[in-house]
């Protein structure tokens, strides 16, 4: 009798959040962000207050969504979805399409940063359970998190910053962005799947004992947060209350620890980004350059400028600068701010979170491959989103 093949290495489905690289290094971004905020407030206090009023709600909402994600992950919901996907997919292509759909859905409902942090290790494990190369799944998780963040206001902080000028409910935003979101997700999935097709073949899934899944607080929090985002025009505080309450319940029961919550939130990064966003929002209110530039561009030019600005400044500060005043083509702006970050590693915070999580999941991370596939997929996805978006209403 031949020897049994070695079982694939088992990868934890729950991410281990890194400790800060050092006390000084960890506080440098915070100091820079707060310093920029203080300078902006000192030079133009009225404009700084207006900028802070525009960006504070997105930050509150994303904190609530990340807390919901922590509880849902602690209840085993993400891991269960990954295991069922690996068990049910008949081949590698189906497994990849299912992974893409899962990533796009989580990104849309619970924010793109939640998707890359909690799904990257799940998809690594799903691929290895089928003895498949995890590269397409890991890269696809990042690119589809960005591409899949067009659907709901809370899917991406940039949506909320621009949405402040539009006064739309979550349901109205969903109606307007459903087709562009679908086009972006389908195109990104197709490009990555075709270019990575040789890595997709997989073996039958390995037998594993099922892990415990709790259908309770986490699932209820996901449903409640989604409903609030869809119904309310200003869901930030209610969603934050839902997330905080769910996390408090799980922490009181010992199922979730404070270190895990703190690691998921990345409070220092959020503070630094908030300060920078307020500073650039103040600049955009005092300087008419960005508004003048956007006023001379059509929808394609607006999307291109947004995408390039995301690569140069990161999409969140870029959104604060470009949407400091009402943009002439807000939905085209969002397509560039949300999908454009796939062009390079500086495009969004999701790149940094993905890199850290993939490294700790033993999957590389395949950064160079992600850049190549992003450079190919992002322009096509943005063009497709613009075309189908024009079928609904002016972009």
N, C-alpha and C positions, 0 to 999 in steps of 0.2 A: 504493500500500500504506500503510495507516494505521500510525501509530507504535505501537510495542509499549508496553504499559502498564508503568509503573515497577514494578520488583520491590519487594516489601515490605522495609522495613529489617530487616536481620539483627541479632538480639539474641543476645549471648553466652549460651550455656546454662549457663555456670558463673559463680556469683556472685563479685563483687569485694567483699571485705570492707572495711568502712570503717576508716580510722584513727581512733583516739580523738580526740574534739573538742579535747582539750588535756590537758596533763599534769595540771593540778590537777583539772579537771572529770572526767577519767577515773578519778582515785583517790578522789573524794568518796564514791561509793556503797560502795567497798571500806572506807573509813574508817568510814562509818556502820554497815555490817554488822558489821565486826569490833568496833566500839565497843559495839554492842548485845550481841554475844556476850560480851565481857569483862565488861560490867555484869551480865549474867545469871549468868555463872560466879562472879562475886564475891558476888552476893546469894544465890544458891541453887546451890551447886556440884553437889550430888547430882542435882538436877532438870536442870541443864544437861548433865551427863554422860549422863543418860538420853535427853534430847532429841537430843544429838549422835549417840548410838548409833542412834536411830531414823532420822535423816535422812542419815547419811553414805553408806549404801549406795545410795540413789537417786542421789546426786550422782556416785558412782563409776560406776554403771551408765550414766548419761546421757553421761558423758565417753567411755566405751567405745563407745556407739552413735554418737555424733557422729564419732568417729574412723573407725568403719566407714563412715559416710556420706561422709566426706571421700575415703576411698580408692575407694569405689564411684563417686562423682562423677568422681574423677580418671581412673578407667577408662572413663568415658563411659557408664555404665549408665543414669543418669537421662536424659541427653540422647538416648540411643538410644530409650528408651521414649517420650519426647515426640515424636521425629521419626516413629516408627512410628505413634503415635496420630494425628498430623496427616495422615499419608499414607493411613491405612486408613479413617478416619472418613468416611462418605459425606456427612454434612451437619453443620451446626453443633450440632444437638441431640446427635447421637452423639458428636461431639468433646467436648462439655461433660460428658456422662455418663462417657466414658472418662477425662477429666481428673479428675473427681470420684473415680472408682474408684482411679486411680493415687495420688491424694493420700491417700485414706483408707488404702490399703494401706501406703504408705511411712510414714505417721504411726503406724499400728499396729505395724509391724515395727521401724522405726528411730527412733521418737520424733517427736512433733509438731514440735519445733524443727528437726530435720533436714529434715522435709518442707517447711516454709515457706522455709528458707534455700536448699535445693537445687532445689526444684520450681517456685518462683515464676518465675525467669527461663526455665525450660524451657517452662512453660505460656504465658508471654508470647510466646516465639518460636513455639510451636505455633499460637497464635491468629493471629499476624501472617503466618505462612506461608500461612494460609487467607484473608488479608485480612479478618480478623474483629476486632471490638473486643475487646481483652484484658480489659476490666473484669470480665465474669462469671467468667472463668477465674482472675483474680488474687484476686478476692473469695472465690470458691469454694475456692481453695487455703487461705486462712486459716481460713474457717469450717469446712471439712471436716477440717483438721488438728486443730482443737480437738474437733470432734464425733467424729472418728475415733480419738481417743486413749483409748477405753474398753476396747479389746480385750485387750491384754497388759499385764503389770506395767510393762514398760519403755516403753510408749507415752507415759506421762506420769509425771513425778516424783511427782505427787499420788497416783497409784495405789500406788506403792511405800511412801509414807509411811503410808497407811491400811492397806496390805497387811501391814505389820509386826505388826498386831494379829490378823490372820486366819490366818497360818501356812499359806498355800495355795501350791502349786506353780504355775508358769506355766500348765500344762495345766488345772489345776482352775480357775484364774482365767478362762482362756479359755472353758471350758465355762459358767461362771456369767455371763459378760458378752457372749457371742456374740450373743444376741438383742437385748439393749439396744444394743450397738454397731451392729448391722444397722439397727435402727429409727432410731437417731440419724443414721446416714449417709444412709439413704434419705430421711428427712424433710428433712434439710438440703439434700440434692441437689435434691429436688423443689421446695422453697420457692425456692431461689436460681434454679433453672432456669426455673420458671414466671414469677417476677417479672422475670427478665432475658431472657425469650424473644425480645424484639425485637432484642437485640444478638447473638443466636447465629448467624443466617445467615452462611454463609461461602462463599468461592470455592474452586475446586479447588486443591489444594496446589501451591506453586511447586516447580520442580525444583531440587534442591540436591545437591551432591556429598556422599556419606555421610561422616560423621566416623568416626574410628578408635575402635573399641570393643575393650577388652581383657577377655577372659573368663578371669579368673585370680584374683588375690589378692582383689580387691574382691568378686566374686561368692562366693568361698569364705568370706570374712569375714561376709557377709550371712547365708549359710546357717548357719554355725557359731553366730553370735550368736543367730539365731532359735531354733535347736535348744536352746541353753543356757538361754534365757529360758523356753522351754516346759517343759524337763525339771527344772531345778534350782529348789529353793526359795530359794536365795541365789545368783543368777547374777551379781551385780555384779562381783566380782573376776575371774571367768573371762572375762566379756564385755570387761572393761577390758583384760585381757591380750590377747585376740584383736584388739581395736581398736588397741592400742599396737603389737603385732607387725606387723599389716598396714600401719599408717602408717610404721613404721620401715623395712619392706621397700621401700615406695614412695619414701620420702624418700632412702634409700640409693641407689636407682636414678635419682634426680633427677626422678621423675614428679610428686612432691608437695613443695612447699616448706614451710619452717617457718612463714612468714608466713601461708600459707593455713590451716595447722593451727591456729595461734594465733587467727586471725580467726574460724574456725568455732567454736572452743571458747568464746571470750568468757570467759577465765579471771577477769577482774575481776568480771564480772556474776555468775558462779557463786560466787565467794568472798563477794560481798555478799549474795546470796540465802541462802547457807549460814549466814552469821552471823545474818541476820534470822530464818531458819527455826528455828535453835537458840534464839534469844531468845524467840520466840513459843511454841515448844514448852515452854520453861521456864515461861513465864507460864501456859500451859494446865495444867501439872502442879501449880503452886502455887495456882492460882485455879480453883475448881470451877464458875465461871459458865458457860463454854461447855458443859461436860458436863451441867449441870443444864438448860440451855436445850434441848439436843438430846434429853434424856430426856423432855421434855414434848411433843415433836413427833412426828407421824406421818411416813411416808416422803415425802409431798409437802412438808410443812413443812421436813423436813431438807434436801431438795433445794433448796428456795427459799432457806433460810438459807445453804447452801453457795454458791449462785450469787451472792447479794448480797455475801457475804463476799469472794468472788473479785474482784468489781468494786471493793470498798472497799480491800482489802489486797493484791490479786494472789493467784492460786489457790495458789501454793506456800506462802507464809506462812500463808494461811488454812487449808490442810490441816494444817500443823504445829500450829496453835492448836486447831482443831476435833478433831483426832485425837490430841491429846496423851494422852488416855485412850481406852479402847476405846469407839467410838461405837455407839449402839444400832442404827442402820440404816446400816451402812458402805457398802453398794452404792448406796443412795440418796444418800449423802453424795458418793460419787465421781461420780455423774451430774451433780450440781450443780457440783462442782469442775472437771470436765472439759469439760462442754458449756456451763455457765454463763458462762465467760469470753467467749463470743461476744456477750454483751450489751453490752460496752463495751471500749474500748481498754486499760483498766487491768486487764483480767481475767487476762492471762497474758503471759509473756515472749514467746510466739509473735507477739503483736501488734507488739511493738517490732522483732523480727527481720524480720517480714513487711514492715513499713513501710520499713525501711532497704533491704531487698533489692528491693522493688518500685520504690522511687525510683531505685535504681541500674540497674534494668532498663528504665527509661523508661516505666513504666506508671502514673504518677500520684504516689503511690499513691491509690486511690479510698477514702480513709478514711471519709468521710461515708457513702458508699454501703455500705460494709462494716458500719458501725454500724446503719444502717437495716435491712439484710437480717439482721443478727445479732439485732436486737430482735424481728424477726418470726419467725425460724427457731428461735432457742434455746428459747423456752418450749414450742413445739410438739414440738421434738425431745426435750426433757427429759421432757415428759408421755408421749410415745410410748415412750421408753426405760423409764420406770417401769412402764407398763402391760404391756409384753411381758416385762419383768424379773420381774414378779409371776407369770408363767406358769411360770417355772423354779423359783423359790424365793423366800422372803420377802426383800424388798429392804432 
